[in-house]
Amino acid sequence: MNRQININRITAGGVLIAFAIIIPQLFHLTGVPQSGQVFLPMHIPVLLSGFVLGPAFGMFVGILSPIISSAMTGMPAMERLPFMVAELVAYGVVGGLMYNTWKLKQKKLGIYLSLAVTMIAGRVVYALALVIAANLFQIKCGGPIAAVTATVTGIVGIVIQLVIIPPMIYLLEKSGYLDRYFRPCVQQ
């Protein structure tokens, strides 16, 4: 049973990585300038991976999605790639840890609270990565102000995440899909 669950998780992780590469391309077709920074489309599959697959798989989806996307499409740009990897890894790990902890204690608020804490943690990690790059490597990247600017620019994407992700997780939970295909491995 555990072997099948791991195969399911690997397969779902691969599908979420594919979504993390394809969905941003669809948003770029809208013609909105800097649509990736406005709508944050790559964040959605990574956040879902943490919630659905747990922190370890969330971490791998957070690492691989921007790296593969950058290699295939040039987005994110190489100068933004390390910061985005750091942020997305935080989303995958913290989302997996928060949701699997909080959902047991506070079912009604679990999804929203876990998502809010995860989103804040990702932006804090992003800001810390910028500060480290600015101070340690003397890279001019704007420091913490760049993280605030990115958050303000991405407010539409943040709202989209808050509107889309909780109902998706709720439906997956209510259908029994997560317990049937993924949870026994997470609970060990």
C-alpha positions as CSV (number, residue, x, y, z in Angstrom):
1,M,0.0,0.0,0.0
2,N,2.8,2.5,0.9
3,R,4.5,1.8,-2.4
4,Q,1.4,2.6,-4.3
5,I,0.9,5.8,-2.2
6,N,4.4,6.9,-3.0
7,I,3.8,6.2,-6.7
8,N,0.6,8.3,-6.5
9,R,2.5,11.1,-4.8
10,I,5.4,11.1,-7.3
11,T,2.8,11.1,-10.2
12,A,0.8,14.0,-8.6
13,G,4.1,15.9,-8.0
14,G,5.0,15.5,-11.6
15,V,1.6,16.8,-12.7
16,L,1.8,19.8,-10.3
17,I,5.3,20.6,-11.7
18,A,3.8,20.5,-15.2
19,F,1.0,22.8,-14.1
20,A,3.6,25.1,-12.5
21,I,5.2,25.4,-15.9
22,I,2.1,25.6,-18.1
23,I,-0.2,27.8,-16.1
24,P,2.2,30.8,-16.1
25,Q,2.5,30.5,-19.9
26,L,-1.3,30.8,-20.1
27,F,-1.2,33.9,-18.0
28,H,1.5,35.5,-20.2
29,L,-0.9,35.1,-23.1
30,T,-3.3,37.6,-21.4
31,G,-0.9,40.5,-22.4
32,V,-0.8,41.9,-18.9
33,P,2.7,43.3,-18.3
34,Q,4.6,41.2,-15.8
35,S,1.7,38.8,-15.5
36,G,3.7,36.3,-13.6
37,Q,4.5,38.9,-10.9
38,V,0.9,40.1,-10.8
39,F,-1.0,36.8,-10.9
40,L,1.6,34.5,-9.2
41,P,0.4,31.5,-11.2
42,M,3.4,29.2,-10.3
43,H,2.6,29.6,-6.6
44,I,-0.8,27.8,-6.9
45,P,0.6,24.3,-7.9
46,V,3.4,24.6,-5.4
47,L,1.1,25.5,-2.6
48,L,-1.2,22.7,-3.5
49,S,1.7,20.3,-3.5
50,G,2.5,21.1,0.1
51,F,-1.1,20.8,1.2
52,V,-1.8,17.6,-0.7
53,L,1.5,15.8,-0.9
54,G,3.1,17.0,2.4
55,P,6.3,19.0,3.1
56,A,8.9,16.7,1.4
57,F,7.1,16.5,-1.9
58,G,6.1,20.2,-1.6
59,M,9.8,21.0,-1.2
60,F,10.7,19.1,-4.4
61,V,7.9,20.7,-6.4
62,G,9.0,24.1,-5.1
63,I,12.6,23.5,-6.2
64,L,12.0,21.8,-9.6
65,S,9.1,24.0,-10.9
66,P,11.0,27.3,-11.3
67,I,14.2,25.6,-12.3
68,I,12.6,23.5,-15.1
69,S,10.4,26.5,-16.1
70,S,13.4,28.8,-16.3
71,A,15.3,26.2,-18.4
72,M,12.4,25.6,-20.8
73,T,10.8,29.1,-21.1
74,G,13.3,31.6,-19.7
75,M,10.9,32.4,-16.9
76,P,11.7,33.1,-14.2
77,A,14.7,35.0,-15.3
78,M,18.0,33.7,-14.0
79,E,18.6,36.7,-11.8
80,R,15.2,36.0,-10.0
81,L,15.5,32.2,-10.0
82,P,17.3,31.7,-6.6
83,F,14.9,34.0,-4.8
84,M,11.9,32.3,-6.4
85,V,13.2,28.8,-5.5
86,A,13.7,29.9,-1.9
87,E,10.1,31.3,-1.7
88,L,8.5,28.3,-3.4
89,V,10.4,25.8,-1.3
90,A,9.0,27.7,1.8
91,Y,5.5,27.4,0.3
92,G,5.8,23.7,-0.2
93,V,7.4,22.9,3.1
94,V,5.5,25.2,5.4
95,G,2.2,24.5,3.6
96,G,2.7,20.8,4.2
97,L,3.6,21.2,7.8
98,M,0.9,23.8,8.6
99,Y,-2.0,22.1,6.9
100,N,-1.3,18.6,8.2
101,T,-0.9,20.0,11.8
102,W,-3.7,22.6,11.9
103,K,-6.3,20.6,10.1
104,L,-6.4,18.1,12.9
105,K,-7.0,20.8,15.5
106,Q,-9.2,23.4,13.8
107,K,-11.0,21.8,10.9
108,K,-12.9,24.9,9.8
109,L,-10.0,27.4,10.0
110,G,-7.4,24.9,9.1
111,I,-7.2,25.5,5.4
112,Y,-7.3,29.3,5.5
113,L,-5.0,29.6,8.5
114,S,-2.5,27.2,7.0
115,L,-2.6,29.1,3.7
116,A,-2.2,32.5,5.3
117,V,0.7,31.4,7.5
118,T,2.3,29.6,4.5
119,M,2.0,32.7,2.2
120,I,3.5,35.0,4.9
121,A,6.3,32.5,5.5
122,G,7.1,32.3,1.8
123,R,7.3,36.1,1.5
124,V,9.5,36.3,4.6
125,V,11.9,33.7,3.1
126,Y,11.9,35.7,-0.1
127,A,12.8,38.9,1.8
128,L,15.5,37.1,3.7
129,A,17.0,35.7,0.5
130,L,17.1,39.2,-0.9
131,V,18.8,40.6,2.2
132,I,21.4,37.8,2.2
133,A,22.1,38.4,-1.5
134,A,22.3,42.2,-1.0
135,N,24.6,42.0,2.0
136,L,26.6,38.8,1.6
137,F,27.1,38.8,-2.2
138,Q,26.8,42.6,-2.8
139,I,24.0,41.9,-5.3
140,K,21.8,44.9,-6.0
141,C,18.3,43.4,-5.6
142,G,16.5,46.0,-3.5
143,G,16.6,44.1,-0.2
144,P,13.5,43.8,1.8
145,I,11.8,46.7,-0.1
146,A,11.8,44.4,-3.1
147,A,9.8,41.8,-1.1
148,V,7.3,44.5,-0.1
149,T,7.1,45.6,-3.8
150,A,6.6,42.0,-4.9
151,T,3.8,41.5,-2.4
152,V,2.0,44.7,-3.5
153,T,2.5,43.8,-7.1
154,G,1.2,40.3,-6.5
155,I,-1.9,41.3,-4.5
156,V,-4.2,40.0,-7.3
157,G,-2.4,36.7,-7.3
158,I,-2.6,36.5,-3.5
159,V,-6.4,37.0,-3.7
160,I,-6.6,34.4,-6.4
161,Q,-4.8,31.9,-4.2
162,L,-7.1,32.7,-1.2
163,V,-10.1,32.2,-3.4
164,I,-9.0,29.0,-5.4
165,I,-6.9,26.9,-3.1
166,P,-9.1,26.4,0.0
167,P,-12.1,25.2,-2.0
168,M,-9.9,22.8,-4.0
169,I,-8.4,21.3,-0.8
170,Y,-11.9,21.2,0.8
171,L,-13.3,19.3,-2.2
172,L,-10.3,16.9,-2.2
173,E,-10.8,16.3,1.5
174,K,-14.6,15.9,1.3
175,S,-14.4,13.5,-1.6
176,G,-12.0,11.2,0.4
177,Y,-9.5,11.4,-2.4
178,L,-6.6,12.6,-0.2
179,D,-7.3,9.9,2.5
180,R,-7.6,7.2,-0.1
181,Y,-4.5,8.1,-2.2
182,F,-2.1,10.2,-0.1
183,R,-2.7,10.4,3.6
184,P,-1.7,7.0,5.0
185,C,1.9,7.9,3.9
186,V,1.7,11.4,5.5
187,Q,0.4,10.1,8.8
188,Q,3.4,7.7,9.4
